[in-house]
């Protein structure tokens, strides 16, 4: 069995595969203060909830954008699951041509998303990942990664509004009853949701002019479903894109 782990700034997603079959996934909070034993015990508990013993895990594939978590997490995998994890980074075979000024700058999450999208959909493609940051990845007709965009995610924007203003409250991320807020809470929710959807559509249209008007737009990440309902440009919501990308990369590199 393969355990694919995507470490994000806010959440860690762990997905279990038996051969090519997806079994299930779990989402836990990212905590840079957790010790390796805490992560190890937690991983074992998650696996046992699916009637899977830790020694049934043959390999672990990790993509991370949080370097401070990696020491504890990799030690947990070695000690509690009994295998050395494969980590997305330099030396990993992707099968993708990255046309960036410095390909090593490209985040592991963006590499994984792009590899998954190229394997699952027909280029040209635009991948939008609605996580702690909102990222846009551009794939041209030949399947080359040509660049992207990074902006603050919707939750970061709302947190900043709360922290940097004296009277505005911290509010839940939900769709308001109307785009025109009748109170402060709904007004903030409206600005966050429709503002982010509008920003998404504007950036996507600009990217399309560069890589082709027929580019398919794939959305993923925790807020993808909510924002896609208000977007005019998103074609597909694929919540499994990142973990599927980890499985694809594992298959490409397992012989190594």
N, C-alpha and C positions, 0 to 999 in steps of 0.2 A: 504493500500500500504506500501511497505518496501523500505526505502532508505538505500542502502549499501554503505559505505564510506571507501575507502582504502587510508590512508594517508601515502604517501611515502616521501622520502627526497627531491625529485624534483617536483613531481606532486601529486595532490589529484584526485582520480577517484571516482565519485559518480554514482551509478547505481540504476535505478528505477525498481521495480518489482511490478506487480499487481497479487497477489497470486503467482502461480508458473510461471507466464509469465513475461519474461524480456521485458521491454518497451524501454529503451535507457540508455545511459551513457554519462557522461560529464567528461572532463579532464581539470583541472585548476592548476595553479602554486601553489606550497606550499609556504606559506609566514608566517614566525613565528612572523611577526610584525603586522599582521592583527588583529584588535579588533573583539570581538564577534559580534558586530552589522554589521561589514563589511561581515563576513562570513554568518551571518543570512540573510542579504539582498541578497547576492549573491546566496545562496541556493534557496531562494524564486524566484529569477529571473530565475534560471535554471529550476525549476519546472514549472513555468508559461510558459516557452518556449515550454513545452510539454502539455500545457493546463491542468496542474495539480495544484490545490490549495494547499497551505501549510497544511491546516487542513484535507486534504485527506491522509496525511502520518500517518499511524498508529504506525509504529515503525522505529527505526534507528539502524543500526548495524555498528560499527566502528572498524577497525583494524588500528593501527598506530605504526610507528617506529620513530615518531617525538614527544616526550613528550611535548615539548614547545608549540605545536599547540593545545594540547588537552583542555586546560582550555578555550580558546576562542571558539573552535569548539563545545564543549559540552554545553557551555552556549548558543551558537547560536541555537543549536538544541532545547534546552529546551524552549527558549524564542520565537523563530520564528516558530518552527514546533510543539510545544506543547507536546513534549514527552521526556522522559528520555532515552538517548541512551544506548544500550547494547554494552559493549566494550570487545573486545577479550583480555583475560588476565587470571590471576589466578581465578579459580572458574568456568570458562567456560567449559562446557561439549563438548569434541571433539570426543569421541569414538575411540581415537587413542592412542596406547601405545607408549610413547616417551622414547626411550632407550638412554637418554643423561645423562652425569654425573650430570648435574643440569637442569632438564626440564624447570625450570623457566627462564633460560637464552635464551630459544628459542624465536626468534622474532615473533611478531604477524603475520607478512606477511608470514613467513615460515610455521607457523601453518595452516594458512588459505589455502595456496597453497597445502600443503600436504593433508589436509582434502578433498579438492576439487578433487585432483588427485585420491585419493583412492576411492572416490565415483563415479568418471567418467571413470576410467581406471582400468585395471587388474594389480596388483602388480606381480613381483617387478617393481619399478619405480624409475626414476631419474628425478627430476624437476629442471629445470634451469630457474632462473628468472633474466632477463637482465634489471636491473634497475640502480639506482645510484651505488649500489654495485651489483656484479653478484654473486648470491647464488646458490648452488647446494644442493638439499635435497635428501636423500637416503631412500627409502621405501623397506623393504625386502618382501619376498614372503608371509609372514603372515600379511602384512599390518602394520608393526611396523615402526616407525620413528627411524632409527638407527644412524643418524648423517648427516653431510654435510660439505660443503666447502664455505668459503666466500672470495671473492677477489674484487679488485677494478673494477668498471664498466668501460666500454669503454670511456664514457664521462669524468669520473674522470681522467683516464689515459691521455687523450688528453689535458685536462685542466692543469694537472701537467706539461706536456711537454711544454706548452706555458708559464706557470708561472715560470718555473725553468730554462729556456734557454733564452739566450739574443736575438737570431735572428729568432727563429722559430715562425711562426705566429699561431694564433688561427684559426682553419679551421672548415668548416661544416662537419657533420658526414654523408657522402654519400659514395657509392661505387665508387672507382676510375676507370678510363677507363681500367687500366691494373694493375696486381700485381706489375709490375716494374714501379715505378713512374718516369715520365719524367720531373717533376718539384717538388719543395719542398712541395707544397700543396698536390699533388697526392701521394707523398712519405709518408707523414704523414697519409693520409687517408688509404693507403694500409697497413701500419704498424698497424694501429688501428684495421681495419676490419679483415684482415687475421691473425693478431696476436691473436686477441680475439677469432676468430673461431678456430684456432689451439689450443689455450689454453683450450677452451671448450671441444674439441674432446679428448685431452690428459687426462684431469681430468675425463671425462665420462668413458673412457676406464679403468682407474684405479679403479673407483668406481664399474664398472661392474665386475671386477675380484673379488670384495669383496661380492657383493650381487647377482651375477648371470649374465651370458652372455645374457640371454633373457630379460633383463630389458628394458622396453620401456622408451624413453627419451622425456619428455614433456617440451617444451619451452614456456615461457610467458614473459611479460614485454615489455616496449616500443621499444626496439631494437631487439626483438625476430625474427621478420620476416626477417630483413636484415641479421642478423648473421646466421640464420638457412639456408639461401640459400648457404652459403659458408661452412657449417658444414657437415661432413660425418656421424655424430652420432645422430643428432636430428631427431626424428620420427614424432612428432606432434607439431604444433604451436597452442596454445590455449590462445588467447588474453583475454578470459573471465574467466580464471582460478581463479583469486583472488576474483573477485566480486561474482562468482558462489560459491566459498568457504564461503564467508560471508553469502550468502543466505542459504547454507546448515547448517552452524553453528547456524544461527538464528532459523531454523526449529528444530534443536536439543535442543535449549535452551528456546524457547518461552514460554513453560509451566512454567518454573522457573520464 
